[in-house]
Amino acid sequence: LVVLLMATGIFTDAYDLFSINLVMVILEYQYNQPTWVTSMVADSCILGTIIGQLGFGVIGDKLGRRWASILTSVLLIFGALSSALLSWDVGPVTPPYFLILWRLILGI
């Protein structure tokens, strides 16, 4: 089960990283966001990766590699599913802003 969970997490992370170029074109066309917002959508996953590399080394030392890997995989799956199921507007906050948040979590 642990191996399946890790494999699913890695697959969703890789898919999300490689599909962002198409998503950025669609976001620019549909939401007419400023350039910095579309850049943050692409860069938030990389920023999350940096945060995750710094944070999960410490967590791995304290809890062990197994639990750090499981926690990482759970965050990957949660971030990917949240990014994929995003489809609503909440007041002035449009989906690109939520996508930045979910991709940041995905990167961690």
Backbone as CSV, one residue per row, in Angstrom:
resi,resn,N_x,N_y,N_z,CA_x,CA_y,CA_z,C_x,C_y,C_z
1,LEU,0.825,-1.204,0.000,0.000,0.000,0.000,0.865,1.262,0.000
2,VAL,1.949,1.224,0.762,2.831,2.381,0.828,3.470,2.641,-0.530
3,VAL,3.898,1.576,-1.204,4.527,1.731,-2.514,3.514,2.282,-3.522
4,LEU,2.287,1.796,-3.475,1.248,2.294,-4.369,0.955,3.775,-4.105
5,LEU,0.902,4.140,-2.839,0.665,5.534,-2.475,1.796,6.422,-2.978
6,MET,3.031,5.986,-2.810,4.176,6.773,-3.284,4.185,6.876,-4.806
7,ALA,3.899,5.781,-5.492,3.885,5.798,-6.956,2.792,6.723,-7.477
8,THR,1.639,6.719,-6.842,0.550,7.607,-7.244,0.944,9.063,-7.044
9,GLY,1.583,9.350,-5.936,2.027,10.711,-5.669,3.042,11.199,-6.681
10,ILE,4.008,10.364,-7.000,5.027,10.751,-7.973,4.413,10.929,-9.355
11,PHE,3.486,10.057,-9.731,2.819,10.192,-11.029,2.034,11.495,-11.126
12,THR,1.283,11.831,-10.095,0.485,13.054,-10.139,1.374,14.291,-10.165
13,ASP,2.489,14.242,-9.453,3.411,15.367,-9.460,4.022,15.560,-10.850
14,ALA,4.464,14.490,-11.455,5.071,14.583,-12.786,4.043,15.049,-13.823
15,TYR,2.837,14.521,-13.755,1.800,14.937,-14.696,1.509,16.423,-14.554
16,ASP,1.408,16.897,-13.323,1.102,18.296,-13.092,2.233,19.200,-13.577
17,LEU,3.468,18.785,-13.384,4.605,19.591,-13.837,4.656,19.695,-15.357
18,PHE,4.309,18.619,-16.058,4.420,18.625,-17.515,3.191,19.196,-18.217
19,SER,2.068,19.281,-17.542,0.860,19.789,-18.188,0.617,21.275,-17.939
20,ILE,1.479,21.933,-17.177,1.217,23.320,-16.796,1.288,24.281,-17.983
21,ASN,2.062,23.962,-19.014,2.141,24.867,-20.165,0.793,25.031,-20.847
22,LEU,0.067,23.955,-21.027,-1.267,24.029,-21.613,-2.222,24.785,-20.699
23,VAL,-2.124,24.544,-19.420,-3.002,25.216,-18.459,-2.749,26.720,-18.456
24,MET,-1.515,27.127,-18.566,-1.209,28.560,-18.568,-1.812,29.272,-19.773
25,VAL,-1.796,28.644,-20.929,-2.403,29.237,-22.126,-3.910,29.400,-21.921
26,ILE,-4.540,28.385,-21.359,-5.979,28.446,-21.107,-6.311,29.518,-20.072
27,LEU,-5.529,29.611,-19.004,-5.780,30.623,-17.978,-5.635,32.032,-18.533
28,GLU,-4.615,32.260,-19.348,-4.441,33.588,-19.943,-5.621,33.951,-20.834
29,TYR,-6.119,32.991,-21.584,-7.235,33.243,-22.495,-8.549,33.445,-21.732
30,GLN,-8.815,32.587,-20.753,-10.112,32.611,-20.093,-10.233,33.685,-19.018
31,TYR,-9.194,33.898,-18.221,-9.315,34.791,-17.071,-8.646,36.144,-17.257
32,ASN,-7.834,36.306,-18.297,-7.186,37.574,-18.584,-6.467,38.125,-17.347
33,GLN,-5.644,37.283,-16.737,-4.907,37.642,-15.533,-3.626,38.391,-15.894
34,PRO,-3.092,39.171,-14.937,-1.793,39.802,-15.174,-0.701,38.745,-15.368
35,THR,0.384,39.153,-15.959,1.475,38.227,-16.256,2.052,37.606,-14.992
36,TRP,2.114,38.378,-13.897,2.704,37.838,-12.678,1.860,36.704,-12.100
37,VAL,0.543,36.742,-12.317,-0.309,35.666,-11.799,-0.051,34.370,-12.563
38,THR,0.012,34.452,-13.882,0.283,33.238,-14.652,1.694,32.720,-14.386
39,SER,2.632,33.618,-14.139,3.984,33.178,-13.784,3.990,32.478,-12.429
40,MET,3.224,33.003,-11.483,3.156,32.373,-10.156,2.481,31.011,-10.219
41,VAL,1.528,30.837,-11.128,0.910,29.517,-11.289,1.965,28.502,-11.690
42,ALA,2.833,28.879,-12.603,3.887,27.956,-13.043,4.975,27.798,-11.991
43,ASP,5.325,28.879,-11.321,6.457,28.851,-10.393,6.115,28.354,-9.001
44,SER,4.841,28.322,-8.649,4.476,27.941,-7.286,4.856,26.495,-6.969
45,CYS,4.801,25.616,-7.946,5.183,24.222,-7.706,6.685,24.117,-7.437
46,ILE,7.476,24.894,-8.150,8.921,24.898,-7.928,9.236,25.484,-6.554
47,LEU,8.542,26.552,-6.172,8.725,27.130,-4.842,8.357,26.117,-3.761
48,GLY,7.261,25.401,-3.976,6.868,24.358,-3.033,7.906,23.244,-2.941
49,THR,8.546,22.930,-4.053,9.595,21.909,-4.050,10.778,22.351,-3.207
50,ILE,11.151,23.607,-3.319,12.248,24.124,-2.497,11.890,24.064,-1.017
51,ILE,10.677,24.479,-0.672,10.221,24.425,0.717,10.203,22.975,1.204
52,GLY,9.713,22.069,0.354,9.654,20.663,0.734,11.028,20.044,0.936
53,GLN,11.984,20.403,0.089,13.331,19.865,0.248,13.955,20.330,1.554
54,LEU,13.718,21.570,1.909,14.269,22.076,3.164,13.543,21.489,4.380
55,GLY,12.234,21.368,4.274,11.443,20.922,5.420,11.434,19.428,5.649
56,PHE,11.356,18.645,4.575,11.214,17.207,4.754,12.526,16.518,5.096
57,GLY,13.655,17.192,4.918,14.910,16.638,5.421,14.888,16.587,6.936
58,VAL,14.413,17.661,7.538,14.303,17.718,8.995,13.246,16.728,9.487
59,ILE,12.111,16.681,8.792,11.050,15.740,9.189,11.540,14.304,9.043
60,GLY,12.293,14.024,7.986,12.852,12.687,7.800,13.808,12.302,8.911
61,ASP,14.565,13.268,9.414,15.477,12.993,10.524,14.722,12.724,11.814
62,LYS,13.621,13.426,12.024,12.874,13.284,13.281,11.919,12.084,13.280
63,LEU,11.184,11.888,12.183,10.179,10.830,12.132,10.653,9.567,11.427
64,GLY,11.685,9.680,10.629,12.145,8.553,9.830,11.741,8.747,8.372
65,ARG,12.482,8.066,7.502,12.237,8.222,6.066,10.876,7.705,5.640
66,ARG,10.441,6.628,6.260,9.160,6.034,5.856,8.013,7.019,6.057
67,TRP,7.923,7.615,7.242,6.820,8.535,7.514,6.952,9.828,6.734
68,ALA,8.178,10.279,6.510,8.368,11.474,5.680,7.925,11.199,4.246
69,SER,8.222,10.006,3.730,7.797,9.652,2.368,6.283,9.527,2.269
70,ILE,5.668,8.947,3.272,4.210,8.820,3.272,3.559,10.199,3.327
71,LEU,4.063,11.080,4.180,3.507,12.426,4.283,3.684,13.194,2.970
72,THR,4.841,13.041,2.355,5.081,13.684,1.066,4.110,13.187,0.012
73,SER,3.885,11.883,-0.028,2.969,11.317,-1.017,1.538,11.782,-0.789
74,VAL,1.135,11.871,0.464,-0.214,12.351,0.767,-0.379,13.802,0.306
75,LEU,0.631,14.638,0.559,0.559,16.027,0.099,0.533,16.110,-1.420
76,LEU,1.292,15.253,-2.098,1.280,15.233,-3.559,-0.105,14.907,-4.095
77,ILE,-0.711,13.875,-3.545,-2.035,13.461,-4.012,-3.071,14.537,-3.702
78,PHE,-3.024,15.096,-2.498,-3.976,16.147,-2.114,-3.831,17.373,-3.007
79,GLY,-2.591,17.804,-3.242,-2.365,18.972,-4.092,-2.802,18.745,-5.527
80,ALA,-2.524,17.550,-6.054,-2.903,17.255,-7.440,-4.419,17.161,-7.602
81,LEU,-5.081,16.488,-6.661,-6.542,16.393,-6.747,-7.199,17.758,-6.574
82,SER,-6.682,18.558,-5.675,-7.238,19.894,-5.480,-7.052,20.750,-6.721
83,SER,-5.884,20.649,-7.353,-5.655,21.385,-8.599,-6.587,20.913,-9.698
84,ALA,-6.787,19.609,-9.790,-7.608,19.048,-10.862,-9.089,19.364,-10.679
85,LEU,-9.555,19.423,-9.451,-10.981,19.624,-9.195,-11.364,21.089,-9.008
86,LEU,-10.443,21.982,-9.220,-10.692,23.407,-9.063,-11.580,23.911,-10.196
87,SER,-12.732,24.512,-9.850,-13.623,24.959,-10.922,-14.583,26.070,-10.508
88,TRP,-14.295,26.812,-9.465,-15.254,27.813,-9.040,-14.588,29.161,-8.794
89,ASP,-15.410,30.199,-8.804,-14.973,31.543,-8.442,-15.550,31.864,-7.073
90,VAL,-14.722,32.449,-6.209,-15.184,32.843,-4.888,-14.929,34.339,-4.754
91,GLY,-15.933,35.124,-5.069,-15.798,36.570,-4.989,-14.686,37.074,-5.899
92,PRO,-13.808,37.928,-5.360,-12.740,38.474,-6.196,-11.581,37.496,-6.423
93,VAL,-11.603,36.369,-5.721,-10.525,35.390,-5.854,-10.892,34.418,-6.973
94,THR,-10.152,34.465,-8.057,-10.426,33.618,-9.218,-9.616,32.324,-9.125
95,PRO,-9.966,31.326,-9.916,-9.260,30.037,-9.863,-7.745,30.098,-10.003
96,PRO,-7.149,31.028,-10.755,-5.686,31.038,-10.776,-5.053,31.237,-9.399
97,TYR,-5.691,32.011,-8.529,-5.136,32.205,-7.190,-5.219,30.924,-6.368
98,PHE,-6.319,30.205,-6.487,-6.423,28.911,-5.815,-5.430,27.915,-6.408
99,LEU,-5.238,27.989,-7.713,-4.296,27.091,-8.371,-2.871,27.329,-7.874
100,ILE,-2.532,28.569,-7.593,-1.220,28.869,-7.018,-1.076,28.161,-5.666
101,LEU,-2.102,28.247,-4.833,-2.058,27.588,-3.525,-1.927,26.070,-3.657
102,TRP,-2.762,25.444,-4.493,-2.743,23.990,-4.600,-1.454,23.494,-5.228
103,ARG,-0.901,24.248,-6.174,0.374,23.840,-6.770,1.527,24.020,-5.799
104,LEU,1.425,24.991,-4.910,2.432,25.141,-3.867,2.412,23.922,-2.939
105,ILE,1.220,23.494,-2.553,1.087,22.281,-1.731,1.570,21.056,-2.504
106,LEU,1.265,20.999,-3.774,1.725,19.881,-4.614,3.242,19.822,-4.649
107,GLY,3.889,20.970,-4.725,5.344,20.994,-4.766,5.995,20.556,-3.471
108,ILE,5.341,20.838,-2.367,5.897,20.448,-1.075,5.930,18.951,-0.984
